[in-house]
Amino acid sequence: MTHVSPDPDAKTRETSPDPEAYLTKFEHEGYLRALHERYGSRFALYRQAWDLAARGQTPDFPLHLELEVTNHCNLSCPVCHCAQYTHDRRNKKFMSLDLLDRVLEQASGRLPAALVGACSECLLHPQIEDILLRLNRTGIMDLMIHTNGLLVTERLTRLLVELPLARINISVDAATPETYKVVRGGNLELLEKNILRVLEYRKAAGSALPYVRLTFVKQPANQHQLEHFLSKWQDKVDRIDIQELVELKGNDAATDLRDEDVRHTCAYPNRMLYVDYDGNAFPCCSFYYRFLKMGNIHDKTLEQIWLSDGMNTLRENFLKKKYYPVCRKCLDY
């Protein structure tokens, strides 16, 4: 049965001394059980460390890498901050395989999870298949991609199932071709064909992976289609996330907040690093990550960046609720 959530990361999980206890709490997440069966205690310990990181316990190496393998997208969605601020469509850039290999050599056997995609369309990378194969050989258990799904060809579908990829997150946002044209500017019929093909190949392989998650960001142009969208997909895919549209608070590092209390916190600096196509490393995947550069893979190792003064100061400030302006702005979402 599909799990429908308003926010994929909203739940705060309680720490348990038993690293496998999460299985009883998240049985609806079929990919967790499938990955546990595949990797055993190593996967269970990773999930426990993920929970502990939310309580301020920092592991000695990142639990998760997000890889921005290109700065480009094949869509220009009106509400997307990438389309509005970060994509210079006259200057397409791609992460080189040499840079990726430098990262993966340092991460081999130590990195539990990775996402390819981040603030771009990763499937535009001309060597995306090589990228996924390299990541898979590194020993990453929870390997996922974030995509708009329009470039999921039959050949790529076969690879995703054979690896197997742990998760594929697909942004959809519409139930009819007309609305999809308005909110995303693409071909919904092609997208739906691609999604169904992934599900068909997975079924034929007798696999629970890749776990297929669709997202629907509510906005004025599509909110009337929410029930239609749910009825179309809830008995087919594994998870549907209904998300609220976030309005950005300016394309700068300053804050427009004064003495307002920040009600939320952030576990990203204890869990992950975000690495872009040029090797720059950041502590999160927020729109404002660009103002928090912590180093570059060409100059420092992943471990050096992870344990750097900049990262440690950021973590300490979060514990003290002394937020940087860009963090206050992000958390005020």
C-alpha positions as CSV (number, residue, x, y, z in Angstrom):
1,M,0.0,0.0,0.0
2,T,1.2,3.5,-0.8
3,H,2.3,5.6,2.1
4,V,1.0,9.2,1.7
5,S,2.9,11.8,3.6
6,P,2.7,15.7,3.7
7,D,6.5,15.8,4.3
8,P,9.0,13.0,3.7
9,D,11.3,14.0,6.5
10,A,8.9,15.5,9.1
11,K,8.9,12.6,11.5
12,T,11.3,12.7,14.4
13,R,12.3,9.1,15.3
14,E,13.1,8.0,18.8
15,T,16.5,6.5,19.5
16,S,16.6,2.9,20.4
17,P,19.5,0.9,21.7
18,D,18.6,-1.8,19.3
19,P,19.7,-0.7,15.8
20,E,17.2,-3.0,14.2
21,A,14.2,-1.6,16.1
22,Y,13.3,0.8,13.3
23,L,12.0,-2.1,11.3
24,T,9.0,-2.4,13.6
25,K,8.3,1.3,13.3
26,F,8.7,1.7,9.6
27,E,7.3,-1.5,8.1
28,H,5.3,0.6,5.6
29,E,8.7,1.6,4.1
30,G,9.3,-1.6,2.2
31,Y,12.7,-0.5,0.9
32,L,14.0,-0.4,4.5
33,R,13.2,-4.0,5.0
34,A,14.5,-4.9,1.6
35,L,17.8,-3.2,2.2
36,H,18.1,-4.7,5.7
37,E,17.6,-8.1,4.2
38,R,20.3,-7.3,1.6
39,Y,22.9,-5.7,3.9
40,G,22.1,-7.0,7.4
41,S,23.5,-5.3,10.5
42,R,25.5,-2.8,8.5
43,F,22.3,-1.2,7.2
44,A,20.7,-1.3,10.6
45,L,23.6,0.5,12.2
46,Y,23.5,3.1,9.5
47,R,19.8,3.8,10.3
48,Q,20.6,4.0,14.0
49,A,23.4,6.5,13.3
50,W,21.0,8.5,11.1
51,D,18.6,8.8,14.1
52,L,21.3,9.7,16.5
53,A,22.6,12.4,14.3
54,A,19.2,14.2,14.7
55,R,20.1,14.4,18.4
56,G,23.5,16.0,17.9
57,Q,25.7,12.9,17.7
58,T,28.1,13.4,14.7
59,P,29.5,10.3,13.1
60,D,33.2,10.3,12.1
61,F,32.3,10.3,8.4
62,P,29.2,11.6,6.5
63,L,26.3,9.2,6.4
64,H,25.0,10.6,3.2
65,L,26.3,12.5,0.1
66,E,24.2,14.5,-2.3
67,L,25.9,14.9,-5.6
68,E,25.0,17.7,-8.0
69,V,26.4,16.2,-11.1
70,T,25.3,19.0,-13.4
71,N,24.0,22.6,-13.1
72,H,21.3,22.1,-15.7
73,C,17.7,20.9,-16.1
74,N,15.6,20.0,-19.1
75,L,12.6,21.8,-17.6
76,S,12.1,25.4,-16.3
77,C,9.4,25.1,-13.7
78,P,8.0,28.5,-12.7
79,V,8.3,27.8,-9.0
80,C,11.7,26.1,-9.0
81,H,14.5,28.1,-7.3
82,C,17.0,26.2,-9.5
83,A,15.4,27.6,-12.7
84,Q,15.1,31.0,-11.2
85,Y,18.5,31.5,-9.6
86,T,21.1,28.9,-10.2
87,H,21.0,27.6,-13.8
88,D,23.0,29.4,-16.4
89,R,21.6,27.6,-19.5
90,R,24.3,29.0,-21.7
91,N,27.0,27.4,-19.6
92,K,26.1,23.7,-18.9
93,K,28.5,22.0,-16.5
94,F,28.9,18.4,-15.6
95,M,30.8,16.7,-12.8
96,S,33.8,14.8,-14.3
97,L,34.3,11.1,-13.7
98,D,37.8,12.0,-12.4
99,L,36.2,14.2,-9.7
100,L,33.6,11.6,-8.9
101,D,36.3,8.9,-8.6
102,R,38.3,11.2,-6.2
103,V,35.2,11.4,-4.0
104,L,34.4,7.7,-4.2
105,E,38.0,6.6,-3.5
106,Q,37.7,8.5,-0.2
107,A,34.2,7.2,0.6
108,S,34.7,3.5,-0.4
109,G,33.4,1.2,2.3
110,R,32.5,4.2,4.6
111,L,29.5,5.8,2.9
112,P,26.1,4.3,3.6
113,A,23.9,6.5,1.4
114,A,24.1,8.8,-1.6
115,L,21.6,10.8,-3.7
116,V,22.3,11.8,-7.3
117,G,20.3,14.7,-8.5
118,A,20.1,17.5,-5.9
119,C,19.4,20.9,-7.5
120,S,19.5,19.7,-11.1
121,E,18.3,17.0,-13.5
122,C,21.0,14.3,-13.0
123,L,19.9,12.2,-16.0
124,L,21.1,14.9,-18.3
125,H,24.7,13.9,-17.4
126,P,26.0,12.1,-20.5
127,Q,27.7,9.5,-18.3
128,I,24.9,9.0,-15.8
129,E,25.0,5.2,-16.2
130,D,28.8,5.2,-15.4
131,I,28.1,7.4,-12.3
132,L,25.5,5.0,-10.9
133,L,27.7,2.0,-11.6
134,R,30.6,3.6,-9.8
135,L,28.5,4.6,-6.8
136,N,27.1,1.1,-6.6
137,R,30.6,-0.5,-6.6
138,T,31.6,1.8,-3.7
139,G,29.5,-0.2,-1.3
140,I,26.7,2.4,-0.9
141,M,23.6,0.7,0.4
142,D,20.9,3.4,0.2
143,L,21.5,4.7,-3.3
144,M,18.9,7.0,-4.8
145,I,18.2,9.5,-7.6
146,H,16.0,12.5,-7.7
147,T,14.6,13.3,-11.2
148,N,11.7,14.7,-13.1
149,G,11.5,11.3,-14.8
150,L,11.3,12.4,-18.4
151,L,14.7,10.9,-19.2
152,V,14.1,7.5,-17.6
153,T,14.7,5.4,-20.8
154,E,14.1,1.7,-21.1
155,R,17.9,1.1,-21.0
156,L,18.2,3.1,-17.8
157,T,15.1,1.4,-16.3
158,R,16.8,-1.9,-16.7
159,L,19.9,-0.6,-15.0
160,L,18.0,0.8,-12.1
161,V,16.3,-2.5,-11.4
162,E,19.4,-4.6,-11.9
163,L,21.7,-2.6,-9.6
164,P,19.3,-2.4,-7.8
165,L,18.8,1.3,-7.0
166,A,17.3,1.7,-3.6
167,R,15.0,4.7,-4.3
168,I,13.8,6.8,-7.2
169,N,12.2,10.1,-6.3
170,I,10.1,11.6,-9.2
171,S,8.6,15.1,-9.1
172,V,5.3,15.1,-10.9
173,D,2.9,17.8,-9.6
174,A,0.0,17.2,-12.0
175,A,-2.7,14.7,-13.0
176,T,-3.4,15.9,-16.5
177,P,-1.2,16.8,-19.5
178,E,-2.7,20.3,-19.6
179,T,-1.8,21.1,-16.0
180,Y,1.6,19.5,-16.3
181,K,2.4,21.8,-19.2
182,V,1.6,24.8,-16.9
183,V,3.4,23.8,-13.8
184,R,6.4,21.9,-15.3
185,G,6.3,22.5,-19.1
186,G,6.9,18.9,-20.1
187,N,5.1,15.8,-21.5
188,L,3.1,14.1,-18.8
189,E,2.2,11.2,-21.1
190,L,5.9,10.4,-21.5
191,L,6.5,10.7,-17.8
192,E,3.7,8.4,-16.8
193,K,4.9,5.8,-19.4
194,N,8.3,6.0,-17.8
195,I,7.0,5.5,-14.3
196,L,4.9,2.6,-15.2
197,R,7.8,0.9,-17.0
198,V,9.9,1.1,-13.9
199,L,7.1,-0.5,-11.9
200,E,6.7,-3.2,-14.6
201,Y,10.4,-4.1,-14.7
202,R,10.6,-4.2,-10.9
203,K,7.6,-6.5,-10.8
204,A,9.1,-8.8,-13.5
205,A,12.4,-8.9,-11.4
206,G,10.5,-9.9,-8.3
207,S,12.1,-7.1,-6.4
208,A,11.0,-4.5,-3.9
209,L,13.6,-2.1,-5.3
210,P,13.8,0.6,-6.5
211,Y,11.3,2.1,-4.1
212,V,9.2,4.6,-6.1
213,R,8.2,7.8,-4.6
214,L,6.2,10.6,-6.3
215,T,5.9,14.2,-5.1
216,F,3.2,16.7,-5.7
217,V,3.9,20.3,-4.7
218,K,0.7,22.1,-4.1
219,Q,0.4,25.5,-5.9
220,P,-2.4,27.6,-7.3
221,A,-2.2,26.0,-10.8
222,N,-2.5,22.4,-9.6
223,Q,-4.1,22.1,-6.2
224,H,-7.5,21.3,-7.7
225,Q,-5.9,18.1,-9.1
226,L,-4.7,16.7,-5.8
227,E,-7.5,14.1,-5.4
228,H,-7.2,13.1,-9.0
229,F,-3.4,12.6,-8.6
230,L,-3.9,10.5,-5.5
231,S,-6.5,8.3,-7.1
232,K,-4.2,7.8,-10.2
233,W,-1.1,6.7,-8.3
234,Q,-1.8,5.6,-4.7
235,D,-2.4,1.9,-5.6
236,K,0.6,1.8,-8.0
237,V,3.7,3.5,-6.4
238,D,5.2,3.0,-2.9
239,R,4.9,6.5,-1.6
240,I,3.3,9.8,-2.5
241,D,4.5,13.0,-0.8
242,I,2.2,16.0,-0.8
243,Q,4.3,19.1,-0.2
244,E,3.5,22.8,0.4
245,L,5.1,25.4,-1.9
246,V,7.9,27.2,-0.2
247,E,8.4,30.9,-1.1
248,L,12.0,31.9,-1.0
249,K,13.0,34.8,1.2
250,G,15.5,36.4,-1.1
251,N,18.5,35.3,-3.1
252,D,21.2,36.5,-0.6
253,A,22.9,35.5,2.6
254,A,21.2,38.2,4.7
255,T,18.1,37.6,6.9
256,D,14.9,39.5,7.0
257,L,14.1,38.0,10.4
258,R,14.5,40.1,13.6
259,D,13.9,38.6,17.0
260,E,11.5,35.9,15.9
261,D,12.0,32.5,17.6
262,V,13.2,29.8,15.2
263,R,10.9,26.8,16.1
264,H,12.8,24.2,14.1
265,T,16.3,22.7,14.0
266,C,18.4,20.9,11.4
267,A,20.2,17.6,11.4
268,Y,21.9,18.1,8.0
269,P,25.3,19.1,9.4
270,N,25.4,15.9,11.4
271,R,24.3,13.7,8.5
272,M,25.5,14.8,5.1
273,L,27.6,16.8,2.7
274,Y,26.4,18.3,-0.5
275,V,29.1,18.2,-3.3
276,D,28.5,20.1,-6.6
277,Y,29.9,19.5,-10.1
278,D,33.0,21.6,-9.3
279,G,33.8,19.8,-6.1
280,N,32.6,22.5,-3.7
281,A,31.2,21.0,-0.5
282,F,28.4,22.3,1.6
283,P,26.6,21.2,4.8
284,C,23.1,20.9,3.4
285,C,20.9,20.9,0.3
286,S,18.8,23.9,1.1
287,F,18.5,26.7,-1.5
288,Y,20.9,28.7,0.8
289,Y,23.6,26.1,0.8
290,R,25.7,28.2,-1.5
291,F,26.4,30.7,1.3
292,L,27.9,28.0,3.5
293,K,30.8,26.6,1.5
294,M,33.0,24.4,3.7
295,G,35.7,23.5,1.2
296,N,36.5,21.9,-2.1
297,I,37.3,18.2,-2.9
298,H,40.3,19.4,-5.0
299,D,41.9,20.9,-1.9
300,K,40.7,18.7,1.0
301,T,39.4,15.2,1.6
302,L,35.8,14.5,2.4
303,E,36.9,13.6,5.9
304,Q,38.9,16.8,6.4
305,I,35.9,18.8,5.3
306,W,33.5,16.8,7.5
307,L,35.7,17.4,10.6
308,S,36.7,20.9,9.7
309,D,36.4,23.9,12.0
310,G,33.7,25.3,9.8
311,M,31.5,22.2,10.1
312,N,32.1,21.9,13.8
313,T,31.3,25.5,14.5
314,L,28.1,25.2,12.5
315,R,27.1,22.1,14.6
316,E,28.0,23.8,17.9
317,N,26.0,26.9,16.9
318,F,22.9,24.7,16.1
319,L,23.2,23.1,19.6
320,K,23.3,26.5,21.1
321,K,20.5,27.8,18.8
322,K,22.9,30.4,17.5
323,Y,21.8,30.2,13.9
324,Y,23.6,31.9,10.9
325,P,21.3,34.3,9.1
326,V,20.9,32.0,6.1
327,C,20.0,29.1,8.5
328,R,17.4,31.3,10.3
329,K,15.9,32.2,7.0
330,C,15.8,28.5,5.9
331,L,14.4,27.2,9.2
332,D,11.7,29.9,9.2
333,Y,10.1,28.1,6.3
